[in-house]
């Protein structure tokens, strides 16, 4: 049975409210810890956050086993993205960093507090979902608005922009994806043989198949990069050899059929094997059509990763980064630079995302202005935004009509268009909070990762404001003490 947080401290340990966060450190981690301390010590905030976590995580029937505390899950999930680190370092910090262990409520006193296993951390952090994180983010933004003394009637000035969250995949070509498919078929087959040795018949040389497939792929890769006169003939010859070996492997894999009644583990393995066999056949066809028949493969037929098939090929025309592999994420920030909402796009252009994210924001906040770059412009977007008494600071693409020149020449439009560039700094900060590259697997993992990064970004900003207040209060107290002396 899970607890919200561990109320019984170890002998000699320090209450979370009494933790001394360093105020003169420029590292991001003290800022994150100060924000977490603020949430914990503000009972209303703590109850709301833990209530959301309890509704999402504590759904199983009560048993005698005690799971990880909800507060611990929240702190560890935020710490990972705040530091833009992996689970290996998070595992080390959770068991050895004094400040983090104090914030978790398991700091060593006279008696050593609880220790965490790496897989336990991974399993519990993965229980969070995007919807829960979105609700938690609204609570954090609300707390940040109180710190900057936002008036209840004060409307938000929303800045919206998009960037690419890259997936953890290698650069795709049809022939290296063909090799990925073949080697994964052999890997899964090896697991199947380990579970039931009856499937090993005819596969005594399984490692030889792997070596032949890799050698043909490397030969084709070298020929593809060759600049000599006979490149075309060498490329065709190596492609024929590669496709021939891959075809033989595919034919041999097709002969593998279930033997009798399958166990649950064997059923899972066969599902994986069917998927990788399908990918193998698909990429044999693509390599054959492109290199042997000279066809141009349509974009919609391509897959850019057999492990993350949701990955998009995105080219935004950047000089330093011509191609990005991942998903576009749309971020909305306010005039105090809090990230109020986000959206992970799925093959949608920017101008189709604007109204979706703005409609989500308007359900919870009063908005008086929305700014975006030219990619978000459409005539319908501007008309609908202004229909709801919001100013649309979105420049038009291409040649401007007289009415467009008048609209974009207004002093208010020009003022807020210049202010819009601040969101580039917000995006850069988000990339430092983990959104440069997503190591989590699957579309759900990406959405959870983006949500946690936005929460870590807002927590760091809240912590920075609180530490500034603490620093100024300490300076005032020091002046009073000197004057009293």
ZIMO-V849846 format. One record per residue. BURIAL is b if it has 24 or more other C-alpha atoms within 12 Angstrom, else e. Layout:
burial:BURIAL
burial:BURIAL
This chain:
burial:e
burial:b
burial:e
burial:b
burial:b
burial:b
burial:e
burial:e
burial:b
burial:e
burial:e
burial:e
burial:b
burial:b
burial:b
burial:b
burial:e
burial:e
burial:b
burial:e
burial:b
burial:b
burial:b
burial:e
burial:e
burial:e
burial:e
burial:b
burial:b
burial:b
burial:b
burial:b
burial:b
burial:b
burial:b
burial:b
burial:b
burial:b
burial:b
burial:b
burial:e
burial:e
burial:e
burial:e
burial:b
burial:b
burial:e
burial:b
burial:b
burial:b
burial:b
burial:b
burial:b
burial:b
burial:e
burial:e
burial:b
burial:b
burial:e
burial:e
burial:e
burial:e
burial:e
burial:e
burial:e
burial:e
burial:b
burial:b
burial:b
burial:b
burial:b
burial:b
burial:b
burial:b
burial:b
burial:b
burial:b
burial:b
burial:b
burial:b
burial:b
burial:b
burial:b
burial:b
burial:b
burial:b
burial:b
burial:e
burial:e
burial:b
burial:b
burial:e
burial:b
burial:b
burial:b
burial:e
burial:e
burial:b
burial:b
burial:b
burial:b
burial:b
burial:b
burial:b
burial:b
burial:b
burial:b
burial:b
burial:e
burial:e
burial:e
burial:e
burial:b
burial:b
burial:e
burial:b
burial:e
burial:e
burial:e
burial:e
burial:b
burial:b
burial:e
burial:b
burial:b
burial:b
burial:b
burial:b
burial:b
burial:b
burial:b
burial:b
burial:b
burial:b
burial:b
burial:b
burial:b
burial:b
burial:b
burial:b
burial:b
burial:b
burial:b
burial:b
burial:b
burial:e
burial:b
burial:e
burial:e
burial:e
burial:e
burial:e
burial:e
burial:e
burial:b
burial:b
burial:b
burial:b
burial:b
burial:b
burial:b
burial:b
burial:b
burial:b
burial:b
burial:b
burial:b
burial:b
burial:b
burial:e
burial:e
burial:b
burial:b
burial:b
burial:b
burial:b
burial:b
burial:b
burial:b
burial:b
burial:b
burial:b
burial:b
burial:b
burial:b
burial:b
burial:e
burial:b
burial:b
burial:b
burial:e
burial:b
burial:b
burial:e
burial:e
burial:e
burial:e
burial:e
burial:b
burial:e
burial:e
burial:e
burial:e
burial:e
burial:e
burial:b
burial:e
burial:e
burial:b
burial:b
burial:e
burial:b
burial:b
burial:b
burial:e
burial:b
burial:b
burial:e
burial:b
burial:b
burial:b
burial:e
burial:b
burial:b
burial:e
burial:e
burial:e
burial:e
burial:e
burial:e
burial:e
burial:e
burial:e
burial:b
burial:b
burial:b
burial:e
burial:b
burial:b
burial:b
burial:b
burial:b
burial:b
burial:e
burial:b
burial:b
burial:b
burial:e
burial:b
burial:b
burial:e
burial:e
burial:b
burial:e
burial:e
burial:b
burial:e
burial:e
burial:e
burial:e
burial:e
burial:e
burial:e
burial:e
burial:e
burial:b
burial:e
burial:e
burial:b
burial:b
burial:e
burial:b
burial:b
burial:b
burial:e
burial:b
burial:b
burial:b
burial:b
burial:b
burial:b
burial:b
burial:b
burial:b
burial:b
burial:b
burial:b
burial:b
burial:e
burial:b
burial:b
burial:b
burial:e
burial:e
burial:e
burial:e
burial:e
burial:e
burial:e
burial:e
burial:e
burial:b
burial:b
burial:b
burial:b
burial:b
burial:b
burial:b
burial:b
burial:b
burial:b
burial:b
burial:b
burial:b
burial:e
burial:e
burial:e
burial:e
burial:e
burial:e
burial:e
burial:e
burial:e
burial:b
burial:b
burial:b
burial:b
burial:b
burial:b
burial:b
burial:b
burial:b
burial:b
burial:b
burial:b
burial:b
burial:b
burial:b
burial:b
burial:b
burial:b
burial:b
burial:b
burial:b
burial:b
burial:e
burial:e
burial:e
burial:b
burial:b
burial:b
burial:e
burial:b
burial:b
burial:b
burial:b
burial:b
burial:b
burial:b
burial:e
burial:b
burial:b
burial:e
burial:e
burial:b
burial:b
burial:b
burial:b
burial:b
burial:b
burial:b
burial:b
burial:b
burial:b
burial:b
burial:b
burial:b
burial:b
burial:e
burial:e
burial:b
burial:b
burial:e
burial:e
burial:b
burial:e
burial:e
burial:e
burial:e
burial:b
burial:b
burial:b
burial:b
burial:b
burial:b
burial:b
burial:e
burial:e
burial:e
burial:e
burial:e
burial:e
burial:e
burial:e
burial:e
burial:e
burial:e
burial:b
burial:e
burial:e
burial:e
burial:e
burial:b
burial:e
burial:e
burial:b
burial:b
burial:e
burial:b
burial:b
burial:e
burial:b
burial:b
burial:b
burial:e
burial:b
burial:b
burial:e
burial:b
burial:b
burial:b
burial:b
burial:b
burial:b
burial:b
burial:b
burial:b
burial:b
burial:b
burial:b
burial:b
burial:b
burial:b
burial:e
burial:b
burial:b
burial:b
burial:b
burial:b
burial:b
burial:b
burial:b
burial:b
burial:b
burial:b
burial:b
burial:b
burial:b
burial:b
burial:b
burial:b
burial:b
burial:b
burial:b
burial:b
burial:b
burial:b
burial:b
burial:e
burial:e
burial:e
burial:e
burial:e
burial:e
burial:e
burial:e
burial:e
burial:e
burial:e
burial:e
burial:e
burial:e
burial:e
burial:e
burial:e
